[in-house]
Amino acid sequence: MEKLLTIKEAKLLLGVTTHTIQEWDKKGLIRVVRTPGGRQRIPESEILRLRGEENKREVLGYARVSSQSQKDDLERQIELIKSRGVDNILTDI
């Protein structure tokens, strides 16, 4: 489950005031979760998004052949992986 931060924690991490966070919430610029008691909590992912530190995944491809004589097969594997949008490819012979 994602960590939820209090307004106080969020404003310290973002360098803004409580009022700014409340205004962002009203304008829909930040996702705010309300507890059953009505308190506002900010998901950690929102803090990262606003700071430009979103968790980004990188796709890595892997191509392997058993021997040097199969190097042509390795090249075909690499081309297939690249055709699927993967740029970072590890190879092994």
C-alpha positions as CSV (number, residue, x, y, z in Angstrom):
1,M,0.0,0.0,0.0
2,E,1.2,3.5,-0.9
3,K,2.5,5.7,1.9
4,L,0.2,8.7,2.6
5,L,1.7,11.9,4.0
6,T,0.1,14.5,6.1
7,I,-0.3,18.1,4.8
8,K,2.5,19.2,7.0
9,E,4.9,16.5,5.7
10,A,3.9,17.2,2.1
11,K,4.4,21.0,2.4
12,L,7.9,20.5,3.8
13,L,8.8,18.2,1.0
14,L,7.4,20.4,-1.7
15,G,8.5,23.8,-0.1
16,V,5.0,25.3,-0.3
17,T,2.4,26.4,2.2
18,T,-0.7,24.5,3.5
19,H,-2.8,27.0,1.7
20,T,-1.1,26.2,-1.6
21,I,-1.7,22.5,-1.2
22,Q,-5.4,23.2,-0.4
23,E,-5.7,25.4,-3.5
24,W,-4.1,22.7,-5.7
25,D,-6.6,20.3,-4.3
26,K,-9.5,22.6,-5.2
27,K,-8.2,23.1,-8.7
28,G,-7.5,19.3,-9.2
29,L,-3.8,19.8,-9.6
30,I,-2.9,17.3,-6.8
31,R,-4.6,14.1,-5.8
32,V,-5.7,14.2,-2.1
33,V,-7.0,11.2,-0.2
34,R,-9.5,11.9,2.6
35,T,-9.5,9.7,5.7
36,P,-12.7,8.5,7.2
37,G,-12.3,11.3,9.8
38,G,-12.1,13.9,7.0
39,R,-8.3,14.5,7.2
40,Q,-6.4,15.2,4.0
41,R,-3.5,12.9,3.1
42,I,-1.2,13.2,0.1
43,P,0.0,10.0,-1.6
44,E,3.8,9.7,-1.9
45,S,3.5,9.3,-5.6
46,E,2.0,12.8,-5.9
47,I,5.0,14.3,-4.1
48,L,7.3,12.5,-6.5
49,R,5.3,13.6,-9.5
50,L,5.3,17.2,-8.4
51,R,9.0,17.1,-7.7
52,G,9.7,15.5,-11.1
53,E,10.9,12.3,-9.5
54,E,8.3,9.9,-10.7
55,N,9.2,6.2,-10.7
56,K,9.9,5.4,-14.2
57,R,10.4,1.9,-15.4
58,E,13.0,1.0,-18.0
59,V,12.5,-2.0,-20.2
60,L,15.6,-4.1,-20.8
61,G,15.9,-6.8,-23.4
62,Y,18.1,-9.9,-23.3
63,A,19.3,-11.9,-26.2
64,R,21.5,-15.0,-25.9
65,V,23.0,-17.7,-28.1
66,S,25.2,-20.7,-27.1
67,S,28.1,-20.3,-29.4
68,Q,30.0,-17.9,-31.7
69,S,28.7,-19.9,-34.7
70,Q,25.2,-18.7,-33.8
71,K,26.1,-15.0,-34.0
72,D,23.6,-14.5,-36.9
73,D,20.9,-15.8,-34.6
74,L,21.9,-13.3,-32.0
75,E,21.6,-10.5,-34.5
76,R,18.1,-11.6,-35.5
77,Q,17.1,-11.7,-31.8
78,I,18.4,-8.2,-31.3
79,E,16.4,-6.9,-34.3
80,L,13.2,-8.6,-33.0
81,I,13.6,-7.0,-29.6
82,K,14.3,-3.6,-31.1
83,S,11.2,-3.9,-33.3
84,R,9.2,-4.2,-30.1
85,G,10.4,-0.8,-28.9
86,V,13.2,-1.9,-26.6
87,D,16.4,0.0,-26.9
88,N,18.5,-1.3,-24.1
89,I,19.5,-4.9,-24.8
90,L,22.0,-7.1,-23.0
91,T,23.6,-9.8,-25.2
92,D,25.4,-13.0,-24.3
93,I,27.3,-15.6,-26.3
